[in-house]
């Protein structure tokens, strides 16, 4: 059985193939197995759920590509281990970002490895205890539409933010090359220069072009572009941060998720669910992952979760 360090090397190779030098540090590997028994309280039915899995933490486009390629190689790399893919975030049985709401670097740990694992397990349980459950597609369609609009607005405001930064940098560079301390001083020098060359009926000389004319034109163009971008941002309500984007998307699906969780919790009152989930984590589990595990234990008190952290090799199977 391959160890995690060997899998990490394979992931780095795949990363290079998809255009990334190395796998992101937050693309953490976890693996393990789970064995659950579901018994209906009236004694009419018993079902078993079990699987061996490997999954990668991650939530950006590069990690999605990485995961897709990783799954393609699972037979060669992992033998009987299944690679759990990133799920659509729209219908979830757990709140994400538990205990980690102020972490700006990880505003949405929806795709943390432990989160993906436990969501997958709950999805399998749901198929058994609520087999005929149907999500209201009209509500889902509207939610997806609103999510798309939010993501588009985020991209537009982020593009404007970056444009402002670039143009401001151009302006600062132009001022530095002109030796003037502010745009107003540079503008005054340019106005005086234009008056002089008109009166003398000549063109600016190379020194005047280098020190006044060219810096002013660059700074003035940048100033206009910055003003235009800032006006557009004001009309859009300002820059949307990643945290704001994720909160808005979370709010869109809040009611839908609550409804689905309520359906499952109601159905589970007729079942006894026992079993063990083994999680071997390449690193120490983050606060969000720990929160997700506690949330699972709260809802499924008879499920045992064994978490082993900073694991470097597969063992015990």
N, C-alpha and C positions, 0 to 999 in steps of 0.2 A: 504494500500500500504506500502510495507517495506521501511524503510529509508536506507540511504547509510551506516550508521554504522552497521546495521543488515546485509547488503550485504557484508560489509567488513569482518564481523565475519564468514560468510559462505565461503568467499574466503580463509580465513585463514585455515578453516577446510579442504577445498579441497587441499590447499598447503601441509598440513601435510600428506594427503593421497598420494600425488605424490612425497613425499620425501623431502619437503621443510618446515622448521619450520614455516615460516611466509611469506606472500606475500611481494614481493619487494616493496619498497616505491614508485618506479616509476610506479607500476602497478595501475595507477590512474583510478578511475571510473568516467565516464560521462554518462548522460542519457538525454532524451528529446524527441522531436518529430520534424517532418518537414512536411510541406504542401506546395506543389508547383503546379502551373498551367502553362502548356505549350500550347500556342496558335500559330498556324501557321498564318503568316501575311496575307496570301491570304484568311483566314477565312474558310478553308476547314477542319480543324482538331483542336480539343482541347483535351488535355490529362492532367490527374492529377496524382501526385505522393505524397503519404503520408505514414508515418510510425512512430511508437514509437520505440525507441531503447535504448539499454544500451551497453556500450562497455568498454573495459579495455585497458589502455595503456601498452605497453610492446613489447620487441623485442628479447627476448632470448628463448631458448628451454623450460625453465621452465614455462615462461609466455604462450607459445603456448599450453603446456599441460594444464595449468590452464584454459586457455580460452576455450579449447575443453571441459573440464569437466564442466566449468561454463555454457556453452551452453547446455549441456546435462540436467542441472538442471533448465533451464530457466523457464519451465512451473511451477515448484514448487516455484521458487524464485520470478519471475517477472511478472507472469500472461501474459498480452498481450504484454509485451516489448520484442522485438527481440534483441538477442545478436549478435552484428556484429563481425564477425571473422577476424583474420589477413588475409589479401589478399596477393597474390603473389606480390612481389615488382617490377616485371619487367616492367609492363606497367602502368604508372602513369600519371595523368592529372596535377599534381602539382609538383613543385620542393620541395624537402624536405629540412629540416635544414635551412629554411629561417631565417636570422638574428642570426644564432647560429652556424656558421661554425667553430668557434674556441672552441666549447665546447667539450673537449676530452672525457668527460664521456658519452656524447650522440652524437656520430658522425653521427648516422643515425636514426633520429626520424620518419622513415617511418611508424612505428607502433604506433606512438602517437595516443591517442584516437581521438582527433579532426581530425587528418590526415585520419584515417581510415573512420571516419564518412563522411567527405567531399568527399573522393574518392568514397565511396559507392554511395553518392547522384549523383555525376557526372556520374558514371557508369549507373545509372538508366536513367539519362537524355540522355546519349549516345544511349541507346537501342531504344529510341523513335526518336531522331533526325537523327541518322545515323544507321538505322536498318540493312542495308546490308553491313556495314563495316566489312572487313575481314583483319586481321593482316597477313602480309607476314610471313608464318610459317617457311620458310627457313631462314629468317633473325632472327626470334625468336629462332629457334633451335641453330643457331650458337652462338647467344648471351648467351643462357643458357649454352652451352658448355664452353664458355670462362669464364662465372661466376663461374662454377664448378671448373675450373682450378685455378682461383684466390683464391677461398675459400680453395682449397686443399693446395696451396702454403702457404697461411696464416697459416693454421694448422700445416704444416710441419716446417715452420720457428719459429712459436711460441713454438712448441715442443722442437726444438733445443735451443731456448732461455731459456726455463725453465730447460732443461738439463744442460746447462752451469751454471745457477744459483745454481742448486743443487750440482754439482761437485765442484764449487768454494767454496761453503759453507763447503763441506766435507774437502777440502784442508785447509781452514782456521781453522776448528776445529782440524784437525790433527796437524797443526803447533802449535796451542795453547797448545795442550796436550804435545807437545814435548819441549816446552819452547824455541824454535828457532824462530827467528824473520822473517826468510824468507826461501823459499824452497831451495835456494842455500846453505844456512848454514846447513839445515837439510840434504841435499844431501851429503855435505862434511862430516858431522858426520857419515852418513850411510856408505860411502865409506871407511872411516877410521876404522869403526867398523868391516866391512867385511874383511878388510886387517888383522886386529888384530886377529879375530877368526880363520882365515885360518892359520895364522902363529902359533897360539897357539893350533890349531887343536881341537877346541871346538865349542859348540853352544853358541849363545848369551844368557846371563843370563836373568832372568825375568825383572830386572830393565832396561837392554839394550833393551829388546824387547818392553817394555812399553814406554820408552822415545825416542827411535830412530827407531828401526826396524819397528814396526807396524805403527807409524805415517808416516814414509817415504813411505812405501808401499801404504798406503791409499792416501797420497798426490800425489805420482807419478802416480798412476792409474787415479786419478781425473784430473791431468794435461794432461795426454794423451787423456782422453775423451773430455776435454775442447778443446784441440787443434783440434781434429777430428771434433767436432761439429762446431767450428769456421771456419774450412776449408769448410765444407759443406755450412754454411751460406754465406760465401764469394762467393762460386760458384752460389748460388741462389740470389745473389744481396743484401744480408743482411736481417735483420729482417723486416718483413712486419708488420706495425702497423695497428691497427683497422681503423684509419683514412685513411691510404693509401688503405686498402682493400675496404672500402666503396666508396672512390673516384673512384677507378678503376671500381668497379661494376656500379657505377652511370654513368661513361663515356661510358660503354658498351651499356647502354640502352638510352643514350642521344638522338641519332638520331631517334630511334624508338619512343620514347616518344614525341619528337618534331613533328614527322609526325602525330601521333595520336591526339595531341592537335590541330594541324593545321586543320585536318579533322573536328574535333568537332567545332572549332571556325568558320570555313567556313559554316558548316551546320546551326549553330545557328543564322546566319544572316537572316534566313528565319523564325525565331521563336521569340516570345516574351515570356520570362520566368520570372514569378513573384512568390512570396511566402515568407514564413518565416521558418527559421531554429532556433529552440530553443536548446541551449546547457547549461546544468547544470553541472558544473565541481566541483568535490570533492575538488580540490585545485585551486590555481591560475594558469591560463593557462601559459605555458612556452613561451618563445620568439618564438620558432618554431611554436607552435600552433597558436599564434597570427599572425605570418607571413602567415600561411596557410589560415587563415580567411580573411586577407587582400587580398590575392591572389584571393580567391573566389569572394570577392566583386568587385575586379577589372574586372574580366571576366564576372560576372553576376551582373551588376549594379542595377537591379531591385529586387534582392534577399535581404531580411533583415535577419541579423543574430543577435539573442539575446543571449548574453553570460552572465551567472550568475556564479560567482566564489565562491569557498569555501562554497559549498552547502552541508548540512548534511542530508537532507531528501527530499523525493519525494513530490511534491505538484503541484497543478494547473491543474490536468488532470481530 
